Amino acid sequence: MKFDLFTILALIFSFQAVVSVTPLHFQHPLDPLTKQEFLEVQTIIRNKYPISNNKLAFHYIGLDDPEKEHVLKYETQSTHVTIPRKSFVIAIIHRKIHEIVIDLRLRSIVSDSVYKGYGFPILSADEQSLAIELPFKYPPFIASVYKRGLNLSEVLCSSFTIGWFGEEKNRRTVSINCFMKESTVNFYARPISGITVVADLDLMKIVEYHDRDIEAVPTAENTEYQVSKQSPPFGPKQHSLISHQPQGPGFQINGHSVSWANWKFHIGFDVRAGIVISLASIYDLDKHKYRRVLYKGYISELFVPYQDPTEEFYFKTFFDSGEFGFGLSTVSLIPNRDCPPHAQFIDTYIHSADGTPILLKNAICVFEQYGNIMWRHTEVDIPNEFIEESRTEVNLIVRTIATVGNYDSVMDWEFKASGSVKPAIALSGMIEIKGTNIKHTDEIKEDIHGKLVSANCIGIYHDHFYMYYLDFDIDGTHNSFEKTSLKTVRITDGSSKRKSYWTTETQTAKTESDAKITIGLAPAELVVVNPNIKTAVGNEVGYRLIPAIPAHPLLTEDDYPQIRGAFTNYNVWVTPYNRTEKWAGGLYVDHSRGDDTLAVWTKQNREIVNKDIVMWHVVGIHHVPAQEDFPIMPLLSTSFELRPTNFFERNPVLKTLSPKDVAWPGCSN
């Protein structure tokens, strides 16, 4: 059989798209837990608490972070350093929350303690699956469905965390909301309103039920998003593109370690945080060595408070990472759709409630992105000369997607050869819909706490606050945080024809309180520097934060959801490094009371000058739904940049050449 060039290339690209990177036998101390390690954890804990005699559920199994100083020593002396490999486990055994540390190499329990504070661990998918079946065996709910003239066989339910609203005692409860799946897979667009169902996860039974009033269930018309269910006309038309790297990819993946252009870093994975970027270092061409930029970065929490205070919605103030787990909610990426044809994929493992490891194929993709400008200039002012210089930018993207209920979060870490790192968030999926009898805006007589996006459908106002954990190590662990304010100076002495100019004033934050920043109040540069290392002309080396459009919380600080989400009160926080301070919303977020958050830790007002410090950055979106968000929303994105500032002696990509142009032969059928 004879193939033309186009067919051969198409076969090559389709093969490239499904290649997964299989980790080698070499294990880095920050590698995520392997299948065998999950099984060892399961076996060790079951041996101590046999499931024949104990009700046992695993709510978190992750790598117990090794000591930072040991990891840094390993990086420079890997053949001579042995680091204990441990796992940290949160399990509920007979309704008691156990925190268990296991030495994986010795296959033994190091510690086992019972947590007695407020809050509960991440919900497991298994218990949520059981809870959402409870209404179908509950006579009052069945009666409510029939009262509305609905077909019970077409009803589907989902669980929602409840939070805390001043109650003295808390049980592990969830709210169960139900929808109609009749004639569409987009059941989120067809809520059954007016019913409150609360289930106890420990007792696994309904403990509260109300049927207040009947609102119309939105129709299934125009809610379907599957391509197989669409009918012509289609549009706008998009033309095909073949991506081809004749020299192969410009990056290498060895296990979970990545090297690309002048960068090297490690990709980890955690069932709560999802993707974790560690040990990011960039090669300095002038100094002939790699220089550390970021020890570790990940999304510590996502706070999503909805703005409907009514009985049916007031509790919908979600903490997606701490309540559901970004890692547990990570989905397999679709080749050629979620990632381009030349992407490579990394598999990982998560776990079920009984501790069994679950393979997650294509959890992460890595690919190069082409087509932007790195730098350019056209010069026409030199007599008899015309100078035109431009360099093509090639960036490296590390991508993962977590789907928590109705929303999909596309999370990128973009590395640039110029030294910048750009974390980015893009949202898609379905907005939260509340059913209503209203079909036109003319019928609205009071605040409906959202926008009417379709007949009988209110898209509720809400926020998305992503909290990034950024442990900078700029040329070493001893760093400081500087705020350089831009200040207007008025000229009053007649020394210039100008009346004003602006200049800068730099302050070094001495304590945690000094480093609490609300972005947007006044122009300022926020920079993490190493005060111990200076450039040839005397500037401190550093990296600055270039934020997105800032979003600030609009709830009052004494409101219960905001007490729990107080880590969003400022856009930037800086703390001294503490291995145990990982989760901005606290270790136990479900039903938490805000007593173990970043906002509480920083009350210690610890010193942060010339210390090992961590920057925490809130990236927010105030979401006022629009009709274009219905029935499924196009990507809504935001990003920020970590940009070298006096880190290099000069433009680090001055001598970087554009990729060679590829001669593309004509193809024929």
Buried (B, 14 or more C-beta within 10 A) or exposed (E): EEEEEBEEBBEEBEEBBEEBBEBEEEEBBBBBBBBEBBBBBBEBBBEEBEEEEBEBBBBBBBBBBBEBEBBBBBBEEEEEBEBBBBBBBBBBBEEEBBBBBBBBEEEEBBEBEEBEEBBBBBBBBEBBEBBBEBBBEBEBBBEBBEEBEBEEEBBBBBBBBBBBEEEEEBBBBBBBBBBBBBBBBBBBBBBBBBBBBBBBBBEEEBEEBEBEEBBBBBBBEEBBBEEEEEEEEEEEEEEEEEBEBEEEBBBEBEBBBBBBBBBBBBBBBBBBBBBBBBBBBBBBBEEEEBBBBBBBBBBBBBBBBBBBEEEBBBBBBBBBBBBBBBBBBBBBBEBBEBBBBBBBBBBBBBBBBEBEBBEBEBBBBBBBBBEEEBEEEEEEEEEEEEEEEEBBBBBBBBBBBBEBBBBBBBBBBBBBBBBBBBBBBBBBBBBBBBBBEBBEEEEEEEEBBBBBBBBBBBBBBBBBBBBBBBBBBBBBBBBBBBBBBEEEEEEEEEEEEEEEEEEEEEEBBBBBEBBBBEBEEEEBBBBBBBBBBEEEEEBBBBBBBBBBEBBBBEBEEEBBBBBBBBBBBBBBBBBBBEEEBBBBBBBBBBBBBBBBBBBEBBEEEBBBBBBBBBBBBBBBBBBEBEEEBBBBBEEEBBBBBBBBBBBBBEEBBEEBEEBEEEEEEEEEE
